Amino acid sequence: MRAEPIATPHAFHAEGPVWWPEWSLEGPGELRYVDMFAGDVLTVRGDDVERVHVGKIAAALRPRGKGGALVALERGFALSDNNDLSDLQVMQPIWSDPAIRFNDGGCDPMGNFYCGTMAYDQTPGAASLYLLTTDGMASPVLGDLTIANGIGWSPEGETAYFNDTPTRTVSAFDWEPETGLTERRPWVTLPDDVKGNPDGLWVDQEGGVWIALYGGSAVHRYVDGKLSEVVEVPGVTNVTACTFGGADLQTLYITTSRENVPDGEQPLAGAVFSCEPGVGGLPVAPFGA
């Protein structure tokens, strides 16, 4: 399969796409994503994109169950009760080290938000995975990571998938509400002949896991740890993340980046792409608070 751009590029480093029905006043929903280093949340409306500045870094976002959104910033979180983010309330930073920032995250079936970090210089072992519970408590739950990236849950909610990008390995965890993430184990390790490293991910309705390959110009789908589908993203090297949206969540949306791309090359880098893969995705799990 080949994905095609849905519009001209609007971002430098597009990441973390999310489709949520309640963000739209009409129609099935709206697609939002972040332009990470610009510190902006972008909303796609046809060929137009609305941009809201939230801070130095906009790492990831999720809808809130009661309306509004949760946004991961450089070193902390912000909450809004309104869908337009007009009342964004920034929480206290979780750490003081300016060398570390948030990177990507997602909510578990109970509505808690897991969000990973990384060092700006990608120092090995400097990253962690944090948990923000629905009552607003944040704490690290996994350390010794390097680029903590995409995370998602199986349709039944019993298995979580997670990428620490430089390892080229997709990990699986057992997950239960009482214990959280346990029993980490390798689920997919990319072979040497596959270009790129695992970045963001999304899970479909059949349990397939879609992995964006940064540096690989593609998104791969894995079922039971085996490669099932390949979506090519033509003309762009750095594929960052993916999600499902549109009517019945049948459209795969893919974000890309101009990061590390020389000026004048890859004119579509930073654009959002889409395709119809023939399977629907799981809806985004909202933050419960």
Buried (B, 14 or more C-beta within 10 A) or exposed (E): BEBEBBBEBBBBBBBBBBBBBBBBEEEEBBBBBBBBBBBBBBBBEEEEBBEBEBBEBBBBBBBBBEEBBBBBBBBBBBBBBEBEBEEBEEBEEBBEEEEBBBBBBBBBBBBBBBBBBBBEEEEEEBBBBBBBBBEEEBEEEBEEBBBBBBBBBBEEBEBBBBBBBBBBBBBBBBBEEEEBBEEEEEBBEBEEEBEBBBBBBBBBBEBBBBBBBBBBBBBBBBEEEEBBBBBBBEBBBBBBBBBBBBEEBBBBBBBBBBBEBEEEEBEBBBBBBBBEBEBBBBBBBBBBB
